[in-house]
């Protein structure tokens, strides 16, 4: 029984760590997104993001790829500016597997009492904000927010894959479907 509970908890943790990115979006409903054909990155805003330059470039390359696939082109006089912002927080989950029950194997006579298996799981939850700013009006037109568990790893390929997953999940919602 003890091994079953440990296996179940391990399965829960593995499943939770593989959960996709939770995405929410908001946008100005008066904006005609079909007029946005060109984009550029908002360098002043991106410079302020507290990430390594390598991770910033990974995010920006993934966003650029998504926008190009949507038919937009990169331009020095763009219709929209793209900005990013990130934040992270450590999550601590405590699983209380306390229970009361009959234990017939306890000294061969049975015993009614409390069993307890507490487990603590730590993870880092990251949030990526992608802002689409109307370059002519200088107003935020669309914002996509992705929240998910970050996998800090020395494996560059896994890190790049997780960044691409975040960006892809968020950018699937752009442009908004009215």
Secondary structure, 3 states (H helix, E strand, C coil): CHHHHHHHHHHHHHHHHCCCCEEEEEECCCCCHHHCCEEEECHHHHHCCCCCHHHHHHHHHHHHHHHHHCCCEECCCCCEEEEEEEEEEEEEEEEECCEEEECCCHHHCCCEEEECCEEEEEEEEEEEEEEEEECCCCEEEEEEEEEEEECCCCCHHHHHHHHHHHHHHHHCCCCCCC
